[in-house]
Amino acid sequence: MSWEIAVQLGAADKQPLFQQIAIAIATDIERGRLAVGTRLASSRRLALQLGVNRNTVIAAYDELCARGWIAIEPARGAFVVGVPGGGRLDAAIDHEAMLPASDGVGFDMPAPIAMAAPVPRTPNGLLLLGGVPELRHLPVRALARAYRAALTGTHGRRLVDYAHPQGNPRLRVAVAEMVSRVRGVAASADAIAIVRGSQQGLYLAARALIRAGDVVAVEELGYSPAWRVLELAGATLVPIPVDDEGLDVDALDALSAARHVRAVYLTPHHQYPTTVTLSPERRTRLLELARKRRMIVLVDDYDFDFHYDGRPVLPLAASDRHGVVVYFGTMSKCLAPGLRVGYVVAPPAVARHLAAYRRFVDGQGDAVLEHAIATLLEDGEIQRHTRRALAVYKRRRDALCEALSRRLPRLELRIPTGGMAVWAKTPSDVDPDAWVRRGALAGVSFQAGSMFRFDREPSPFLRLGFAACDEAELDEAVERMARSMAG
């Protein structure tokens, strides 16, 4: 079934109606509003829409067909062919004034924002990208049942109505219980704001808590999309070194003594990208420094669920006694990134403040999906799925490290205690950026260390994810890496 076509006829136009209709349609074809292959409305429907005689529309279509703009197929209808080589229907039309600039924008634009598209999953491609989870084990049936029950249950109509921007109440209660029991963070439902992924949570926090010109400290090696979010809020970013104990708190202290630091953004559990954990001494010093300087500690705990060796370190929010930590979590790693469900844990006043900002850009999120996720948390389905994924990812971590040691022994790597990726140092005679490009041509995607540096300078490191491939695929991926290592 075709859509109705919006045709604007000029009341003062002295041309015959059929010609006005033909010119209007041809103009929209030339502008690109009516694409090649578009099926036009039937002559009867368009005549009814325009309030004209059907024969007038038939005459317009015949004119367009004769001039090569459309094709009329018996029993099927009229279809757009494109702009014919013979020229325009009416030379009197000011086509130059009608068309926008070559880039499609008729006004001055700010400097463009770089937007990297995600690497697609292809049948023959192997993804060694940190943070990309396995989707083949997703509990799709359980999620579908929960989603269907949310829509068809007693609360179905309420869930598709307007809702509170702080998130579905059941999900907020379930998340508060999860972070309290598993992560040691004492939080009530009032301290939870549900968001569409941790990145949106950070965006809201940046807009709501950061003022233009504020200094925000970030890890010198880190997550560049988060940096861009903070910059868009007007923050001045200052990189802080990272070593084997995580963020250098001494350097942060020195910076805050010289300049007013509004906030620090960090990934202390499995540091992104190096996988190191912020040491206990630095955790204590950071929280005390934040208390003394009234500094916001923006904590991105993107993969807390996946810790393989020893006991996991509890989040900084679990030790926060002064309300300085704003904690971001996500369901993207334990479920799927496309579901876009995350959460922010903060003092209730902060959670409400973020929700007030969210109302203007996102309204309320997906209340039906949030209700379904709450059901899966209450039933223990997500907990069971996470435990299964933990065992799978541990095996895959070991398989990747074994394959790297066997096939690429010149790489220096430390087996990570958690997370979803390995940080490996490359030999001095290898260009990691060129290696990544050659690997992509060989069907294996991985990341060079330069993309995680604040200054984007070359770096002799690679980040290799292991969650999205099974053991056999990981072995094949490393084989492809080995073949593409040399130029």
C-alpha positions in Angstrom: 0.0 0.0 0.0 1.4 3.4 -1.0 1.4 6.5 1.2 -0.6 9.6 0.3 1.6 12.2 -1.3 1.6 15.7 -0.1 1.1 17.9 -3.2 0.9 21.6 -2.8 -1.1 23.5 -5.4 -0.9 27.3 -5.7 -4.2 29.0 -5.5 -3.0 31.9 -7.7 -1.3 29.6 -10.2 -2.8 30.2 -13.7 -1.5 26.9 -15.2 -4.0 24.1 -15.8 -4.5 21.9 -12.7 -3.1 18.8 -14.3 0.1 20.6 -15.1 0.3 22.0 -11.6 0.0 18.5 -10.2 2.6 17.1 -12.7 5.1 19.9 -11.9 4.6 19.5 -8.1 5.3 15.7 -8.4 8.3 16.2 -10.7 9.7 18.9 -8.3 9.5 16.4 -5.4 11.2 13.7 -7.5 14.0 16.2 -8.3 14.4 17.2 -4.7 14.7 13.5 -3.7 11.6 13.5 -1.6 10.0 11.0 -3.9 12.7 8.3 -4.4 13.1 6.0 -7.3 10.8 3.1 -7.0 8.2 5.0 -4.9 4.7 4.0 -5.6 2.4 7.0 -6.2 -1.1 7.1 -4.9 -3.8 5.9 -7.3 -5.4 8.5 -9.4 -8.7 8.0 -7.6 -7.1 8.5 -4.1 -5.0 11.5 -5.2 -8.0 13.1 -6.8 -10.0 12.7 -3.6 -7.1 14.1 -1.6 -6.7 17.2 -3.8 -10.5 17.7 -4.4 -10.1 17.6 -8.1 -11.6 15.4 -10.9 -10.0 12.0 -11.3 -9.4 12.7 -15.0 -7.2 15.7 -14.0 -4.9 13.4 -12.0 -4.9 10.9 -14.9 -3.8 13.6 -17.2 -1.0 14.7 -14.8 0.3 11.1 -14.5 0.1 10.6 -18.3 2.2 13.8 -18.8 4.8 12.6 -16.2 4.9 9.1 -17.8 5.3 10.6 -21.3 8.2 12.8 -20.1 10.0 9.9 -18.4 9.5 10.9 -14.7 7.2 7.9 -13.8 6.2 4.5 -15.2 2.6 3.3 -15.2 2.3 -0.5 -14.9 -1.2 -1.9 -15.5 -2.9 -3.4 -12.4 0.1 -2.3 -10.3 0.1 1.5 -10.4 2.4 4.4 -11.0 6.1 4.3 -9.9 8.8 6.9 -9.8 11.5 6.4 -12.4 13.7 9.4 -11.6 14.9 12.6 -13.3 14.8 12.1 -17.0 17.7 13.3 -19.2 15.4 15.5 -21.2 15.1 18.2 -18.6 12.5 19.8 -16.5 8.7 20.0 -16.9 8.7 23.8 -16.5 11.7 26.0 -17.3 10.0 28.8 -15.3 10.7 26.9 -12.0 13.6 28.4 -10.1 15.3 25.1 -9.4 18.5 26.7 -8.0 16.5 28.6 -5.4 14.5 25.4 -4.6 17.4 23.1 -4.0 19.5 23.3 -0.8 23.2 23.5 -0.7 25.2 20.5 -2.0 25.4 19.0 1.6 21.7 19.3 2.1 21.8 22.1 4.7 20.5 25.6 3.9 22.0 27.3 7.0 25.3 27.6 8.7 26.3 24.5 10.7 28.6 24.2 13.7 31.7 22.1 13.3 30.7 18.4 12.8 30.9 15.9 15.6 32.8 12.7 14.7 30.5 9.7 14.8 32.0 6.3 14.4 29.6 3.6 13.4 29.8 0.3 15.3 31.6 -2.5 13.6 28.8 -4.8 12.3 28.6 -8.5 13.1 29.0 -10.3 9.8 28.9 -14.1 9.0 32.7 -14.2 8.2 33.9 -11.4 10.4 35.3 -12.0 13.9 35.0 -9.3 16.5 37.8 -9.0 19.1 36.3 -5.7 20.4 36.3 -5.1 24.1 32.8 -4.6 25.6 31.0 -6.4 22.8 29.0 -9.2 24.5 27.8 -12.6 23.2 24.3 -12.4 21.8 23.8 -16.0 20.8 23.1 -17.0 24.5 20.7 -14.1 25.2 17.5 -15.5 27.0 15.3 -14.3 24.1 12.3 -16.4 25.0 12.2 -15.3 28.6 12.6 -11.6 27.5 9.8 -12.0 24.9 7.5 -13.6 27.5 8.2 -10.8 30.0 7.6 -8.2 27.3 4.4 -9.7 26.2 3.2 -10.1 29.8 4.0 -6.4 30.4 1.9 -5.3 27.4 -1.0 -7.7 27.9 -1.1 -7.6 31.7 -3.2 -5.5 34.0 -0.7 -2.6 33.8 -0.4 -2.8 30.0 -2.3 0.4 29.2 -0.5 2.3 31.9 2.8 1.3 30.6 2.2 2.7 27.1 0.9 6.0 28.6 3.1 8.9 29.9 5.3 7.9 32.7 7.8 9.3 35.2 11.2 10.2 33.6 13.1 8.7 36.6 12.1 5.3 35.3 9.7 2.4 35.9 9.1 2.1 39.7 9.4 -1.8 39.7 12.7 -1.6 37.9 14.1 1.1 40.2 13.2 -1.2 43.2 14.8 -4.2 41.5 18.0 -2.3 40.6 18.2 -0.8 44.1 18.0 -4.4 45.6 20.7 -5.6 43.1 23.2 -2.9 43.8 22.6 -3.2 47.5 23.0 -7.0 47.7 25.6 -7.7 45.0 27.6 -4.4 44.9 27.4 -3.2 48.5 25.8 0.1 47.5 23.1 1.2 50.0 20.5 2.6 47.7 16.8 3.1 47.8 14.5 3.3 44.7 14.6 7.1 45.1 18.4 7.0 44.5 18.0 5.2 41.1 17.4 6.9 37.7 16.7 4.5 34.8 18.3 5.6 31.6 18.9 4.3 28.0 22.4 3.0 28.7 25.2 4.4 30.9 26.2 6.8 28.1 22.9 8.6 28.3 23.3 8.6 32.1 26.6 10.3 31.7 25.1 12.8 29.2 22.4 13.7 31.6 24.8 14.1 34.5 27.1 16.3 32.3 24.2 18.5 31.3 22.7 18.7 34.8 25.8 19.0 36.9 28.6 20.4 34.8 28.7 24.1 33.8 30.5 25.6 30.8 34.2 26.1 31.6 34.2 23.6 34.5 37.4 21.6 34.7 36.8 17.8 34.6 39.6 15.3 35.1 39.6 12.2 33.0 41.9 9.2 32.7 44.7 9.7 30.2 43.9 6.4 28.7 40.1 6.0 28.6 36.8 6.0 26.9 36.7 8.8 24.3 32.8 8.8 23.8 32.5 9.8 27.5 35.1 12.6 26.9 33.0 13.9 24.0 29.9 14.0 26.2 31.7 16.0 28.8 33.1 18.4 26.2 29.6 18.9 24.7 28.5 20.1 28.1 31.2 22.7 28.0 33.7 21.1 30.3 37.5 21.6 30.0 39.0 18.2 30.2 42.4 17.5 31.8 44.0 14.1 31.5 45.4 12.3 34.5 47.9 9.5 34.2 47.0 5.8 34.7 49.4 3.2 35.9 49.2 -0.4 37.4 47.2 0.9 40.3 44.7 2.9 38.2 44.2 6.6 38.2 47.1 8.6 39.7 45.4 10.3 42.6 48.5 12.3 43.5 48.3 13.9 40.1 44.6 14.6 40.6 45.4 16.2 44.0 48.0 18.4 42.4 45.6 19.5 39.7 42.8 20.3 42.2 45.2 22.3 44.3 46.1 24.5 41.2 42.6 24.7 39.6 39.1 24.1 40.8 38.2 20.6 39.5 34.4 20.2 39.3 34.5 16.5 38.6 36.6 13.4 37.8 35.4 10.7 35.4 37.0 7.3 35.8 36.5 3.5 35.3 38.0 2.2 38.6 36.9 -1.5 38.6 38.3 -2.7 35.2 40.0 0.4 34.0 39.1 1.1 30.4 41.1 0.1 28.4 44.0 -1.3 30.6 41.8 -3.5 32.8 43.7 -2.6 36.0 41.8 -2.0 39.2 42.1 1.1 41.3 44.1 0.2 44.4 42.5 0.3 47.9 44.8 3.1 49.0 43.9 5.2 46.0 40.2 4.6 46.4 40.3 5.9 50.0 42.4 8.9 49.0 40.1 9.7 46.0 37.0 9.7 48.1 38.6 11.9 50.8 39.9 14.3 48.1 36.5 14.5 46.6 35.0 15.2 50.0 37.5 17.9 50.8 37.3 19.6 47.4 33.6 19.0 46.9 34.4 17.2 43.7 31.9 15.0 41.8 33.2 11.4 41.2 31.6 10.1 38.0 32.1 6.3 38.1 31.5 4.2 35.0 31.2 0.6 36.1 30.5 -0.8 32.7 31.3 -4.5 33.3 31.2 -5.2 37.1 29.4 -8.5 36.6 32.4 -10.2 35.0 35.1 -10.9 37.5 36.9 -14.3 37.2 39.7 -14.5 39.7 39.4 -13.7 43.4 36.8 -11.6 45.0 35.5 -8.6 43.0 36.3 -5.1 44.4 33.1 -3.3 45.4 32.3 -0.1 43.6 33.5 3.3 44.9 29.9 4.1 45.6 29.9 1.3 48.3 32.4 3.3 50.3 30.9 6.8 49.6 29.8 8.3 52.9 29.7 11.9 51.8 27.4 11.8 48.7 30.2 12.6 46.1 29.8 9.6 43.8 27.5 9.4 40.8 27.5 5.7 39.7 26.6 4.5 36.2 25.7 0.9 35.4 24.3 -0.9 32.4 22.4 -4.0 31.3 24.2 -3.8 27.9 27.0 -6.2 28.9 25.0 -8.8 30.7 22.1 -8.7 28.2 22.4 -6.9 24.9 23.5 -3.4 23.9 20.5 -2.9 21.7 18.1 -3.0 24.7 19.5 0.3 25.9 18.7 -0.1 29.6 21.1 1.5 32.2 20.9 3.1 35.5 22.4 5.9 37.6 22.8 5.5 41.4 23.3 8.8 43.2 21.9 10.8 46.2 18.1 11.0 45.6 18.3 14.8 45.0 20.8 14.1 42.1 18.7 11.3 40.7 15.6 13.6 40.6 17.7 16.3 39.0 18.9 14.0 36.2 15.3 12.9 35.7 14.2 16.5 35.3 16.8 17.0 32.5 15.8 13.7 30.9 12.2 14.8 30.6 13.2 17.3 28.0 15.2 15.0 25.8 13.8 11.5 26.3 10.5 11.9 28.2 10.4 8.6 30.0 12.3 5.9 28.1 10.7 2.5 27.3 8.4 1.8 30.2 7.3 -1.6 28.7 10.8 -2.8 28.3 11.8 -1.5 31.8 8.8 -3.4 33.3 9.9 -6.6 31.4 13.5 -6.2 32.7 12.2 -5.7 36.2 10.3 -9.0 35.9 13.4 -10.9 34.8 15.3 -9.5 37.7 12.6 -10.4 40.2 12.4 -13.9 38.7 16.2 -14.4 38.8 16.4 -14.9 35.0 19.0 -12.2 34.6 21.0 -13.4 37.5 21.1 -17.0 36.1 22.0 -15.7 32.6 24.8 -13.6 34.1 26.3 -16.6 36.0 26.2 -18.6 32.7 27.9 -15.8 30.8 30.5 -15.5 33.5 31.5 -19.1 33.1 31.5 -18.8 29.3 33.6 -15.6 29.3 36.2 -17.0 31.7 36.7 -19.9 29.3 37.0 -17.5 26.4 39.4 -15.3 28.3 41.7 -18.3 28.9 41.3 -19.5 25.3 42.3 -16.1 23.8 45.3 -15.7 26.1 46.4 -19.2 25.3 46.0 -18.6 21.5 47.9 -15.3 21.8 50.8 -16.9 23.7 51.0 -19.7 21.2 50.6 -17.8 17.9 51.8 -14.3 18.8 54.4 -14.9 21.5 56.0 -11.5 20.9 52.9 -9.8 22.4 53.2 -8.9 26.1 50.0 -9.5 28.0 48.7 -9.9 31.5 45.7 -12.1 32.0 42.9 -9.8 33.3 41.1 -10.8 36.4 37.8 -9.5 35.0 36.2 -7.6 32.2 35.7 -8.6 28.6 39.1 -7.7 27.0 42.9 -8.2 27.1 45.3 -5.3 27.0 48.5 -6.3 25.2 51.8 -4.6 24.4 53.1 -4.9 20.8 56.7 -5.4 19.7 58.6 -2.2 19.0 58.9 -3.0 15.3 55.1 -3.3 14.8 52.7 -0.4 14.0 49.5 -1.3 15.9 47.3 1.1 13.8 48.5 -0.5 10.5 48.1 -3.9 12.0 44.4 -3.1 12.9 43.8 -2.0 9.3 45.3 -5.1 7.9 43.4 -7.3 10.3 40.1 -5.7 9.2 40.9 -6.7 5.6 41.6 -10.3 6.9 38.2 -10.4 8.7 39.2 -9.8 12.3 38.4 -6.5 14.1 40.4 -5.3 17.1 41.6 -2.0 18.5 44.8 -0.1 18.6 46.0 1.6 21.7 46.0 5.1 20.1 42.2 5.2 20.0 42.2 5.2 23.8 44.8 7.9 24.3 43.6 11.4 25.2 46.1 12.9 22.7 45.4 10.2 20.1 49.2 9.7 19.7 50.5 6.3 18.6 50.6 3.7 21.3 52.3 0.3 21.4 49.2 -1.5 22.7 46.2 -3.5 21.5 42.8 -4.1 23.1 41.4 -7.5 22.3 37.9 -8.5 23.4 37.0 -12.1 23.9 33.3 -12.1 24.8 31.7 -12.1 21.3 33.6 -15.2 19.9 33.6 -18.8 21.0 36.8 -20.7 21.6 37.2 -21.9 18.0 36.4 -18.5 16.7 39.0 -16.9 19.0 41.6 -19.3 17.7 40.8 -18.4 14.1 40.7 -14.7 15.0 44.3 -14.9 16.4 45.4 -16.9 13.4 44.1 -14.1 11.2 45.9 -11.6 13.4 49.1 -13.5 13.0 48.8 -13.6 9.2 48.1 -9.9 9.0 50.8 -8.9 11.5 53.5 -8.2 8.9 52.9 -5.6 6.3 
